[in-house]
Amino acid sequence: MICGVDEAGKGAVLGPMVVAAAGIGDSSIIDSIGIRDSKQLSPRRREEIYTILISACEYHVVYISPEEIDSSLPVESLNLVVARAHAACVAALSPRTAYLDACDVNAARFADTVLHLLKTPCEIIAEHRADNSYMIVGAASIIAKVLRDRSIQELREEYGDIGSGYPSDKKTVQFLKDYIREYAAPPPCARKSWKTVSGLLSAQNQSSLFDF
């Protein structure tokens, strides 16, 4: 078996990071599916391909909650948090070779980090934009993206329009501003260690001070 690993939501300020692995023994099974980088596909097409993939492939998913990310960052880097999740996905499938979408600027260093976290032998190949180079990583990318999108949809049903959950999204920032203004704290679905949240909290505290 070979497997590919990719994540969705690494840089998001809301919701979980989702790391997924897809594994297959015969790559020809997925050759005709039309796999591409998940971000280049419409949500509907991603869902269609996802349904096919989970039937055709072995897969494993790791969810990393905002709380887990916040508690980890004081003692280790975000890259190490991601590497641990990649290693957990690889270990779950026990492939001969694993292709990873490297989140570290140094792809070789990321591969070494994941390799040292594994307890069983595996050839690790990590590259930037691996979802464009290896179809099996593209498959993992689609699985991660679909499950991340579903998590965000669940949050929308709870909180209303929160946007995409990324700091670059004006709707997401506005949601955080409004929530912090009302409750004087970020929502549980937010990563409190992100500068977006700490900046809004500081601005709110400053505003409250002036009001007083």
N, C-alpha and C positions, 0 to 999 in steps of 0.2 A: 504493500500500500504506500502511496504518497499522500501527503496532505498539504493543504494551504491554510494559513492563518492570517486573519486581518481583524481590525477593530473599527468600531463606529462610535463616535461621541467622545473621542479623547479630549478635544478642546472645548467641549460644551460646558456651559455653566449650570445648566439644568439637566436633570435626569442621569441615568446610568451610562457608564461606558460599557459597551457590549463587545466582547472578543469571541470570535467564532472560528472553528476549524472545520474544514470539509475534507474528507478522505475518500479515496477511491483506488481500486486495484487496476481497473482498465479505464484509462482516460478517454478512450473512444466513446464511452457511454455518454459523456457530457459534451463531446465535440460539436454537436449540432444544436445545442440549446440556445446559443447566441449570447454567451456570457461576456460581459464587458465590465469595466469599472462601474460599481453600483451607482455612483454619482451621475453617470451618463445615461442612466435609465429612468424612465418615469416610475413613480410609485406603483402604478398598476402593473407595469411590466416586471418590476422587481418582485412583486407578490406572485405573479405567474411563474417566474423562474424559480423563486423560493420553493413553491409547492413541488416543482419537478425535482429540485436538488435534494430536498429532504427525503425523497423516495429513492433517488438514485445513489446518494452518497451516505457514508457514515458521517456523523457530525457531532460536535460538542460545543457548548456555549458557556461562557463565563460572564456573569453580570457583576460589575463593580459599582456599587452604589455611591452616591455623593458622600455619605457618611464614611464609607470605607476609604475613599480617596482622601478626604480631609484628615482622617486619623493616620494615614500612611505618610503623607507628605512631610510632616515634621522630621521624620526619621529616614526617609528614603526618597529618591527622585521619582517623578512620574514615569520616566522611562523604565525604571526597575519595577514599578507597579504593573506596567504593561507587559514587561518581560515575564513576570511571574504568571500572568494570565495566559500568555502565549505558551509557556512551558506546561501549564496545567492542561491546555487544549491538546498539545502534542502528546503528552503522557497518556491522556484519555484514549487516544486513537492508536498509539504505538506504531507509527508508520516507519518505513525504511528511510524515507527522506521527507523532510518538512521544509516547505517554502514559506518564508515569512515576509510580510510587509514591514520593513524596518522602520521603527518610529524614532530611533536614535539617528543623529546626523552622521554617525559612523556606523554604517550597516554591518561591517565585520565585527565591531565591538558588540552590537546588539545580538548577533548570531552567537558569539562566545558566551554572552550572559545567559541566554536561553539554554544553551548546551550545558552549562555548568549547573543549571537548576534542575536538569533532568537526571533521573536515577538509572535510566537504561540507555544504551547506545542509539544514536540517531544521527543521520547526516542532516545538518542544518544549513540552509541557504537563505540568507536574508538580503533583501535588496529594497531600495526605495522604489516606489510605484510598482511593486511586484504584482499588484492586481492587474496591471496592464501587460505584464510580461508572461505571467503564468495563469492559465485558465483556472487552475484549482484554487489559486489565491483569489481570483475574481469571484469564484463560487463562494468562498468564505466571506468575501466582502459583501456579497448580496445577502447572505444569511444574517450577518451582523447588522447591516443597514435596515433590513426589514424588521428585525426584532427591536432595534433601537427606535425605529419609527413607531412601532406599536406601543412601546413604553411612553413615548411622548404623547401619543394619542390618549392614552389612559390619563396622563397628567392634564391634558386639555379638558377631558371630561370632568376632572376634579376642580380645576382652577379657572377654566375658560381659555381664551386665546393667549397662549404663552409664546407663540412664535415657534421657531425651530429649536430653541434652547441654547443657541450659540451667542456669544457676546457681541458678534457683529450684527445681530438681528435687532432692529429697533423695537419690534414688538416684545421680544424677550426682555430687553433692558427696561422698557416701559412697565411691563408686568412686575419686574423686580422692584422698580421705584415705587409703584403703587402699593405693593404688598408690604414693603419695608416702612412706607409712610403710615400704613394702617396698623401694622402689628409691631413696629419697632424692632423687627428681626426678619431675617430671610426665611423663605419657606423651607420645609424639610427636603424638598427636591432639589435645592440649590447647593452648589459646592461653595461652602463658606470660605474656603482658602483661596478662591479665585479673586483677582484684583477687582473684577467687575462688582462683586458683592461687597468686598471690604471698602471700596471707594464709595458705593452708595450708602453704606452704613455710616461712614465718616461724614458724608454730606448731610445725612438725616440727623445725626447727632449734633452737627454744627448748627443746623437749622433749628433744632429743638432748643439749643442753648440760646440762640438769638431770640426765640419766642419767649423764653423765660426772662 
